[in-house]
Amino acid sequence: MTYSNPQATMPLVPEGRAIADPVMVCESNDAFLAGLSSGSMKLIVTSPPYNIGKEYEARSPLEIYLAEQATVIAECVRLLDPRGSLCWQVGNYVDKGEVVPLDAMLYPEFKRHGLKLRNRIVWHFGHGLHCSRRLSGRYETINWFTRGDDYTFHLDPIRVPSKYPGKRHFKGPNAGKLSGNPKGKNPTDVWEFPNVKNNHVEKTDHPCQFPVELVERLVLSMTDPGDAVLDPYMGVGSTIIAALMHGRCAYGCDIVPEYVETAWDRVRALQSGVLRTRPMGKPVYDPTKPNGGH
Ligand SMILES: C[S@@+](CC[C@H](N)C(=O)[O-])C[C@H]1O[C@@H](n2cnc3c(N)ncnc32)[C@H](O)[C@@H]1O
């Protein structure tokens, strides 16, 4: 099947206006991606299965897992716009207590296609399994690659609050002027916000959703309104939600019908203004502050 680009029919959607329908299909990504046009995706962001035996994945020998990933990566490269970005979000595969860093294992595959790594973003979160024979894992990574050196990147929409917002130069030619950017600080490659556990507002029946905020930062910095965003392992549609929230076109597929149904429920809730997401930039709960600092 061939999927048409809804960009042609979709008006640019500023925040707060009608939200367009995404293309979301229950099928394997090899079939779904084959129906999309080469060079049509400005941003591809995904969190593939980590081969750790979650309910939606069969655990395979590492070589087979990497070979399957190589096939999907090759298709994603075909679909990527010349100014586009590809963000692969993974954790660690653990085999009998031995940690295998999946982003490092997959890196040569992206390089083989000539992609360039712009950041290895470390996403730090506070909760997870407690390990007794090694340190407890509290981060995953997002490897951000671009197709070329001329790529879309906007810092302003993802700036973070300055430490000293009103600070001014006290001498020299700029005395009295603000010393920092009034729009905020440049964000770093270490991001901290909670993972989606049971008490998270975005929690669904999916065992490992990523937070919408993670994708919002990528969408806002790496695309323009109306651009197309794809998730080839979309789960319950967190990428789709982030893209639609900011007026981008969204495409995704998953092989589990219940996840695709939940993704549609979330899209409908977003369209009717009742979807709850953790706001981008909300400070992390701090037990030492009143009300956790919120
Ligand atoms: C880590 S989860 C992604 C969760 C997603 N980021 C979210 O926030 O909901 C990986 C997903 O890949 C799906 N999946 C596994 N093999 C697939 C395939 N060949 N094609 C499409 N989806 C697949 C699984 O069903 C699972 O939902």
The ligand as a Gaussian input file, in Angstrom:
#p B3LYP/6-31G(d) Opt

LIG

0 1
 C       10.112000       0.371000      22.928000
 S        8.526000       0.148000      22.252000
 C        8.151000       1.757000      21.628000
 C        7.266000       2.539000      22.531000
 C        6.945000       3.922000      22.009000
 N        8.144000       4.760000      21.941000
 C        5.890000       4.625000      22.864000
 O        6.206000       5.655000      23.496000
 O        4.787000       4.109000      22.970000
 C        8.832000      -0.760000      20.784000
 C        7.578000      -1.080000      19.974000
 O        7.967000      -1.707000      18.752000
 C        6.886000      -2.556000      18.345000
 N        7.427000      -3.441000      17.297000
 C        8.234000      -4.530000      17.446000
 N        8.547000      -5.048000      16.238000
 C        7.958000      -4.241000      15.293000
 C        7.923000      -4.247000      13.861000
 N        8.579000      -5.173000      13.143000
 N        7.219000      -3.277000      13.241000
 C        6.557000      -2.322000      13.952000
 N        6.546000      -2.280000      15.311000
 C        7.244000      -3.228000      15.971000
 C        6.452000      -3.188000      19.655000
 O        5.136000      -3.698000      19.574000
 C        6.600000      -2.040000      20.655000
 O        5.380000      -1.379000      20.863000

